[in-house]
Amino acid sequence: MPSAAARRLCAGAMLVAAAWSPFAAAETGPLADRDQPILVDADNIEGKPDGAVVATGEVSLRQGPLRIEADRLSYDQATDIARGSGNVRLTSDEGWFSGPEVELAVKKFAGYFTHPTYYIARTKAGGNASRWDFIDREHAVAHDATYTSCLPDGSGAPAWLLSADRVQLDFDKNEGIADGAVLRFYGVPILAAPSFTFPLSDDRKSGWLPPNPTLDSKGGFQFSIPYYWNMAPNRDMTLTPSISARRGLGLDTEFRYLQPAHEGIVRWHTLPRDELAGGSRGALRLLLEGALPGDTLYQVDSVRVSDNDYWKDFARNVNSASVTPRLLGADLKVSRHFDRWTPYARVKRWQVLQDNDLSEPLLEAPYDRLPQVGVRASQPLPGGLQLGFETEYNRFVNPHQYTDDPRVPLTSAGTTRITGSRAHALGALSLPYITPGWSIVPKVSMNAASYALDTPVTSGVYQGQKHVSRVIPSFSVDTQMTFERDADWFGRAVRQTLEPRLLYVKTSYREQAGLPNFDSAERDFNVDSIYTENAFSGVDRVSDANQLTTGVTTRVLDPVTGSETVRLGIAQRILFADQRVSPDDGEPVTQSFSDVLLFGSSNLSRRWYLDAAIQYNHDQKRTMRSVVGARYTTDGYRTVGLAYRYKVGESEQVDLSWQWPLYGPARKGGGGSGSCSNGSWFTAGRVNYSLFERRVTDSVGAVEYDSGCWIGRVLARRQSTSTSQATTQMGLEIEFVGLSRLGTNNPTRVLKDNIPGYRPLRNESDAPAAP
């Protein structure tokens, strides 16, 4: 259960994960079968039956997957000792040894190998030793051992070399002990340890992990070194002390547990004294779930930070916590699943990180829900009917920081927005009829809500009231059809589909102006939302409708695999009456024909992928919104992507991403030994430019060098934190193929997350197995 950083080096507490265990799996696997017969082949064999034999000339001794080859070999059946000399080679499925002399008790696997050269198949690396002692199947000792995946360069030395005076291997205890270990890079020692232990299998082990240096435009140079603590088989902790040139000392802690009915992750970051900010900084992240008595489930997903600027200075601690790093949720949910219904209770609170720069816009925060209690149910009825039902009670409260912000005007009641309680019920009764070629789903539904508000409604027909109720019925019919035909495109057999769809919705009008809007917003206009009955998300607003949504999609498929090569579609909504309800109680929608939505995608060519979505307003005769993208990918780590995003009056962006070789021979992506004299250079990056703001909003760029046995990369990343501020980070990483990585925390993951189509120069499948 170790973290990614921990798993990288638990294989060798200080970089020697499986370096000196070439027969670890074999000694506990196929070689453990001692009853397999011993076979000897040679040009000449002399000896007595059931006694000692001496073989010469291309000698081969085999027992299962174990094989010993030599110019001369003797085997004494009474003592089970084999002695080989002259071009000796010992092989198994896990790797091989070669050298001048070996003596081995075959069934016990005890003996020695003098001056061996060895190779580990799973890491595609190896080295030399002055002597290798096989104590038994569970113990071995290597003397003056080296390890590398590089071939010697022009100077006769490999680019990187790991060496140790003595390495003890104890497979019974799953422990290795290395004395006098040094890692050299082009002859320069970069890591050393007088003695350390490391695991020999997939089991975890406590120990220090590789250090992580980074360079930040705000914090300056930062250095951290994690310590992994294997507390128990189902619990572990990673402690990462750090020092920043400008901020001072800090500590990151990650605790994880896995019980039969509970599991969770607790992350805590603390900076006791931030020299830049002049105070204590920190963050707490909880991800917990499990089972309570009575088949009740609980979930906790929460993050809290010390101050408004924390997300700018330590974005990696909050960027996965919520939809935006400035809205941090604390969510506790308890539920129980029955056969057809699920009751649940929930508490949801928000921490709102308003920008301390008063020139920046105010962040609109969701309401806290203290509490949210409800039941969801689904029940089939006689005659093919389907019943769906949800009822829920919510208490809506303004987030604390939202009411404290000086830019938020307070009402006479001392709050920024109306607060109160809401109980709602949503029900739907449908009669679906589905066949392979077409389907039709008629449905009647109802949205009922009752409000108990803390302050009276200030406008509309409900003005002056604190207790308000409304019920809104709706009827819809959704029908889809699929037509198929086989065709031939440029000599290629394909299957083409034509898929029309119609959705009719009739929803009664109910006055909703002035009612609180706790959770409703207008849906984004896309291929999914256009086929919905309600134009708004949430419960508080329900669009009145007498409308028909019509559209058609055509796809081109591979008739054998079913993979999609082309998709084209068009959809539009026709309003037979004005839509009088809007989420902000604004003007009604009088447009009889909605904007036209056109969308398509294609990977007709193996190298090209295209996709586009366009929202066109025929009344204004202009494009209201568009997203167009193209990506070219071919062998040799070549990919280029270009995207254009536009929304009238709000944003216009161009996004360019790439991975491309700069110089040197083509690489197939690592894992094997290679010469370091003819390396290849690559570049990768992504730039997002706002035409609307005339500035680069976010960017990441890297230069990578692949020598064949080690990979180096320098990465720079710039992230906007406001319209006038940005944070730049730089990192350096060296990846020793067949061993581990040193440097900044996982820049490969940053590149994969930000660059569509990016491929690591060494695939994870080529990496050495990591405990």
LUMMARKOL-872757 format. One line per 5 residues: number of its first residue (from 1); for each residue x, y, z of C-alpha. Coordinates in steps of 0.2 Angstrom, whole numbers. Each point is the difference from the previous one (the first is absolute). Layout:
# LUMMARKOL-872757
NUM> X:Y:Z; ...
***
This chain:
# LUMMARKOL-872757
1> 0:0:0; 15:12:-2; -2:16:-9; 7:2:-18; 16:8:7
6> 2:-13:13; -2:-14:-12; 13:7:-11; 14:-4:13; -7:-12:12
11> 9:-12:-12; 16:6:7; -2:12:15; 13:11:-8; -1:-5:-19
16> 4:-18:0; -18:-8:-2; 4:-16:-8; 18:4:-5; 9:-16:7
21> -15:-12:0; 1:-8:-17; -6:-17:6; -12:6:13; -16:-6:-9
26> 9:-15:-6; 6:-6:17; -17:1:7; -9:-6:-16; 5:-13:-13
31> 17:-4:8; -8:-4:17; -6:-17:-8; 14:-10:6; -7:-17:-7
36> 3:4:-18; 13:-11:-8; 17:6:-4; 6:-3:-18; 18:2:-6
41> 4:2:-19; 18:1:-7; 12:-5:-14; 8:-12:12; -6:-7:17
46> 10:-12:12; -5:-7:16; -9:-14:9; -19:-3:2; -7:8:16
51> 18:8:3; 10:15:-6; 0:5:-18; 12:11:-10; -6:8:-16
56> 10:10:-12; -3:9:-16; -16:11:-1; -7:-6:16; -18:3:6
61> -8:-4:17; -18:3:1; -13:-1:14; -17:8:-5; 4:18:-5
66> 17:-1:8; 14:-2:-13; 19:-1:3; 12:0:-15; 19:-1:0
71> 15:-7:-9; 2:-12:14; -12:-6:13; 0:-13:14; -15:-6:9
76> 0:-11:16; -17:-8:3; 5:-5:17; 3:18:6; -11:8:-13
81> 15:12:-4; 3:7:-18; 17:8:-4; 2:9:-17; 14:9:-7
86> 4:9:-16; -13:12:-8; -13:-5:14; -18:7:-3; -14:-3:13
91> -17:5:-7; -18:-1:5; -16:9:-6; 5:15:11; 17:4:-7
96> 18:-7:-1; 17:-1:8; 16:-3:-10; 18:-1:6; 15:-11:2
101> -5:-12:14; -15:-6:9; -3:-13:14; -18:-4:4; -10:-12:11
106> -14:-1:-13; -15:-5:10; 5:11:15; 5:14:-12; 16:3:11
111> 17:4:-6; 9:14:-8; 4:9:-17; 17:8:-2; 1:17:-10
116> -17:-2:-7; -8:12:-13; -19:0:3; -16:6:-9; -18:2:7
121> -13:-3:-13; -14:10:8; 10:16:2; 11:-3:-16; 15:5:10
126> 15:-9:9; 18:2:6; 15:-9:7; 6:-7:17; 16:-7:6
131> -9:-14:8; -18:-6:2; -4:-12:14; -16:-10:-1; -3:-4:19
136> -16:-9:-4; -16:3:-9; -5:14:12; 17:8:2; 14:7:-10
141> 15:12:1; 8:11:-13; 17:7:2; 6:16:-9; -16:0:-11
146> -5:13:-13; -16:3:-10; -5:10:-15; -10:-1:-16; 13:10:-11
151> 13:-7:-11; 17:8:2; 3:16:-9; 16:6:-9; 9:1:17
156> -4:-18:4; -12:4:14; -19:0:0; -9:17:2; -7:-5:17
161> 6:-14:11; -7:-6:17; 13:-9:11; 1:-7:17; 14:-9:10
166> -12:-13:6; -18:-5:-2; -9:-13:11; -16:-7:-7; -13:-8:12
171> -15:-6:-10; -7:-8:16; -1:17:8; -3:9:-16; 15:11:4
176> 16:5:-8; 14:9:8; 13:11:-10; 16:6:7; 10:14:-7
181> -12:4:-15; 3:14:-12; -9:6:-15; 11:8:-13; -5:10:-15
186> 13:3:-13; 13:-4:14; -7:12:12; -7:-7:16; -18:7:2
191> -7:-11:14; 9:-10:13; -5:-10:16; 12:-9:12; -14:-14:3
196> -19:-1:-4; -13:-14:-2; -12:-3:-14; -14:-12:-4; 2:-15:-12
201> -18:-2:-6; -16:9:-2; -2:2:19; 3:18:7; 14:6:11
206> 3:15:10; 14:12:-6; 5:16:-8; -5:4:-17; 8:10:-14
211> 2:19:4; -11:12:-10; 7:17:-5; -11:14:-8; 2:18:-5
216> -15:11:3; -2:19:-5; -8:4:17; 8:-12:12; 17:-1:-9
221> 11:-16:1; -9:-14:10; 7:-17:6; -10:-14:7; 5:-18:4
226> -14:-13:5; 0:-13:13; -11:-15:-3; -6:-9:16; -8:-17:-3
231> -10:0:16; -9:-17:-3; -7:-10:-15; -15:11:0; 7:17:5
236> 14:11:-6; 6:18:2; 11:11:-11; 9:15:9; 8:13:-11
241> 10:13:9; 4:15:-12; 10:16:0; -4:15:-11; 13:14:-2
246> -13:13:2; -14:-8:10; 10:-11:13; -3:-17:7; -16:-10:-4
251> -7:-18:2; -11:-10:-11; -9:-15:8; -10:-14:-9; -8:-14:10
256> -10:-14:-8; -9:-15:7; -10:-14:-7; -11:-10:12; -13:-13:-4
261> -14:13:1; 9:16:-1; 13:9:-10; 7:17:-2; 14:13:-3
266> 4:14:11; 12:14:-7; 7:14:11; 11:14:-5; 7:12:12
271> 12:15:-1; 2:6:18; 8:17:-6; -2:6:-18; 14:13:-1
276> -9:8:-15; -18:0:7; 6:3:18; -11:-13:8; -4:-18:1
281> -7:-9:-16; -7:-17:-2; -13:-12:-8; -10:-15:5; -7:-13:-12
286> -12:-14:5; -6:-14:-12; -8:-13:11; -14:-13:-3; -6:-16:8
291> -15:-10:8; -9:3:16; -11:-12:9; -16:-4:-9; 7:0:-17
296> 2:19:0; 14:8:-10; 9:16:3; 11:11:-10; 11:15:5
301> 7:12:-14; 7:15:8; 14:13:-2; 4:16:10; 14:12:-2
306> 7:14:11; -3:15:-11; -7:8:-16; 17:-1:-9; 4:-18:4
311> -6:-6:-16; 12:12:-10; 15:-5:10; -3:-19:2; -12:-5:-14
316> 5:-18:0; -8:-2:17; -17:6:-5; -2:-2:-19; -8:-17:1
321> -12:4:14; -14:9:-9; -6:7:-16; 11:15:3; 14:2:12
326> -9:16:7; -15:-10:6; 5:-13:12; -13:-12:6; -3:-10:16
331> -12:-14:-3; -6:-13:12; -13:-12:-7; -9:-15:8; -11:-12:-10
336> -8:-17:0; -5:-10:-15; -15:-11:0; -7:-10:-14; -9:14:-9
341> 3:16:10; 14:9:8; -1:12:15; 14:12:3; 6:15:11
346> 13:12:-4; 9:16:6; 9:11:-13; 10:15:5; 11:11:-11
351> 16:10:3; 0:15:-12; 17:7:-5; -4:17:-5; 15:10:-8
356> 8:12:12; 2:12:-15; -16:10:0; 1:3:-18; -3:-18:-4
361> -18:-6:-2; -10:-7:14; -1:-19:0; -19:-6:0; 0:-14:13
366> -13:-14:2; -11:-1:15; 5:-11:15; -12:-14:3; -2:-3:19
371> -7:-13:-2; -6:-9:-16; -12:-15:3; -9:-10:-13; -6:-16:-8
376> 2:-7:-17; -10:-14:-7; -3:-10:-16; -14:-12:-2; -6:-10:-15
381> -19:-2:-1; -12:-12:-9; -2:3:-19; 18:6:-3; -2:16:10
386> 15:7:9; -1:12:15; 14:11:6; -2:11:15; 11:12:11
391> -4:10:15; 12:11:9; 2:13:14; 13:13:0; 5:14:11
396> 10:13:-10; 12:12:9; 13:12:-7; 18:-5:1; 8:9:15
401> 14:9:-10; -13:5:-13; -9:11:12; 16:7:7; 7:6:-16
406> -1:20:0; -5:0:-18; -16:-9:3; -14:12:3; -10:-5:16
411> -19:0:0; -10:8:14; 0:-17:8; 19:-1:1; 2:-14:-14
416> 6:1:-17; -13:-11:-8; -17:-8:5; 2:-15:11; -13:-13:6
421> -6:-18:-2; -7:-9:-15; -9:-17:-1; -3:-7:-17; -7:-15:-9
426> 4:-6:-18; -9:-14:-8; -1:-8:-17; -11:-14:-7; 6:-7:-17
431> -5:-14:-12; 16:-4:-10; -2:-10:-16; 17:-5:-6; 5:-11:-15
436> 17:-2:-9; -5:12:-14; -11:13:9; -6:6:17; -14:11:7
441> -1:6:18; -16:10:5; 2:7:18; -10:11:12; 10:9:14
446> -3:12:14; 11:12:9; -7:6:17; 9:12:12; -4:8:16
451> 10:14:8; 2:7:18; 11:15:-2; 9:11:13; -5:16:-8
456> -15:4:-11; 0:-1:-19; 4:18:-6; -8:-1:-17; -12:-9:-12
461> -17:-7:5; 7:-7:16; 6:16:6; 0:1:19; -3:-18:3
466> 12:-12:10; -9:-16:-4; -3:-4:-18; -4:-16:-10; -2:-5:-18
471> -3:-15:-11; 4:-2:-18; -5:-14:-11; 8:-5:-16; -3:-13:-14
476> 13:-6:-13; 3:-13:-14; 17:-5:-5; 2:-10:-16; 16:-6:-8
481> 3:-11:-16; 15:-8:-7; 3:-5:-19; 15:-9:-6; 8:-4:-17
486> 16:-8:-5; 10:11:-12; 17:2:-8; 11:15:3; 15:1:-11
491> 2:-18:0; -3:-3:18; -16:-9:6; -9:10:13; -17:1:8
496> -10:16:0; -14:5:12; -14:13:-1; -7:3:18; -14:13:1
501> -7:6:17; -15:9:5; -4:7:17; -17:9:4; -2:8:16
506> -16:9:7; 3:8:17; -13:11:9; 5:18:4; 1:5:18
511> 5:17:7; 18:-2:7; 6:18:0; 6:6:17; 2:-18:7
516> 17:-4:7; 12:-8:-12; 11:-11:11; 6:-13:-13; -6:4:-18
521> 9:6:-15; -2:0:-18; 7:-16:-8; 15:1:-12; -6:-1:-18
526> 7:-16:-7; -5:-17:-7; -5:-7:17; -10:15:7; -10:3:-16
531> -9:-16:3; -6:4:18; -17:4:6; 5:15:11; 11:14:-6
536> 7:2:17; 10:-11:12; -5:-2:18; -17:1:8; -5:19:2
541> -3:4:-18; -11:-10:-12; -1:6:-18; -18:1:-7; 1:-8:-17
546> -11:-5:-15; 15:-5:-11; 7:-13:-11; 19:-4:-1; 4:-9:-16
551> 17:-6:-6; 9:-13:-10; 17:-9:2; 9:-10:-13; 15:-11:4
556> 12:-10:-10; 6:-16:9; 12:-14:-3; -12:-15:-3; 12:-12:9
561> 6:9:15; -14:13:2; 12:14:2; -6:17:-6; 10:9:-13
566> -12:15:-4; -15:8:10; -10:14:-7; -16:8:7; -12:15:1
571> -13:4:13; -12:15:3; -14:4:12; -17:7:-7; -10:10:12
576> -19:0:-3; -2:13:14; 11:12:9; 10:-6:14; -5:12:14
581> 11:-7:15; 19:5:1; 12:-4:14; 3:18:4; -18:6:-2
586> 5:9:-16; -8:1:-17; -9:-14:-8; 6:-10:-14; -9:5:-16
591> 11:-8:-12; -11:-13:-10; 15:-10:-6; 14:-2:12; 18:1:-6
596> 6:-14:-11; 12:-12:7; 12:-9:-12; 13:-12:6; 12:-13:-7
601> 15:-10:2; 11:-11:-10; 15:-11:1; -2:-7:-18; 19:1:-2
606> 11:-9:13; 11:16:2; -14:14:0; -14:3:13; -12:14:-2
611> -15:6:10; -11:15:0; -16:7:8; -8:16:-6; -15:10:7
616> -7:11:-14; -14:13:2; -9:2:-16; -9:16:6; 16:9:3
621> 8:-10:-14; 16:-3:10; 9:-13:10; -4:1:18; 12:-13:6
626> 12:-12:-8; 13:-13:5; 11:-6:-14; 15:-12:2; 12:-10:-10
631> 14:-12:5; 14:-8:-10; 9:-15:7; 12:-12:-8; 15:-11:5
636> 16:7:7; -8:10:14; -8:12:-12; -17:8:5; -6:18:-3
641> -17:6:6; -9:16:-4; -17:6:8; -10:16:-2; -14:4:13
646> -11:15:-2; -15:6:10; -8:17:-6; 4:14:12; 9:-11:13
651> 15:-9:-6; 11:-4:-15; 14:-12:2; 13:-9:-11; 8:-16:8
656> 16:-7:-8; 8:-16:6; 14:-11:-7; 13:-14:3; 13:-1:-13
661> 18:-6:-3; 13:14:-1; 16:-10:-4; 8:-17:0; -5:-18:-6
666> -18:-6:3; -3:-8:17; -13:-14:3; -2:5:19; 13:-7:11
671> 1:-15:12; 15:-7:-8; 18:2:1; 8:12:-12; 15:11:-4
676> -1:18:6; 11:7:-14; -15:3:-12; -14:6:10; -16:8:-7
681> -8:17:5; -19:3:1; -11:15:5; -17:0:7; -12:13:5
686> -17:9:0; -4:19:-1; -17:7:3; -2:18:-7; -15:11:3
691> -4:11:-15; -14:8:11; 13:5:14; 15:1:-12; 11:-11:11
696> 6:-17:4; -10:-7:13; 8:-17:3; 15:-9:-7; 12:-15:3
701> 15:-4:-10; 14:-13:2; 16:-6:-9; 4:-19:2; 16:-9:-4
706> -1:-19:-3; 18:-8:0; -7:-18:0; 4:-4:18; -4:16:8
711> -13:14:-3; 1:18:5; -13:13:0; -1:18:4; -18:7:3
716> -7:17:2; -18:4:4; -10:17:1; -17:1:8; -11:15:1
721> -6:4:17; -9:17:-5; -2:11:-14; 17:8:5; 9:-13:9
726> 8:-17:-4; 11:-13:8; 14:-8:-9; 8:-17:5; 15:-9:-6
731> 6:-17:2; 14:-13:-5; -1:-18:0; 12:-14:-4; -7:-17:-4
736> 12:-15:1; -7:-13:-11; -1:-16:10; 2:8:17; -10:15:5
741> -2:19:-2; 7:15:9; -7:18:0; -16:9:0; -16:-8:4
746> -6:-10:-15; 2:13:-15; -5:-15:-11; -18:1:8; 0:19:-3
751> 3:-3:-19; -12:-14:-1; -14:10:8; 3:16:-10; 5:-6:-17
756> -13:-10:-10; 9:-15:-9; 16:1:11; 9:-16:1; 14:-3:13
761> 17:-4:-8; 0:-15:11; -17:-9:2; -5:-6:17; 0:-18:-6
766> 18:2:-4; 4:6:18; 7:-12:13; -12:-7:12; -2:11:15
771> -5:-7:17
***
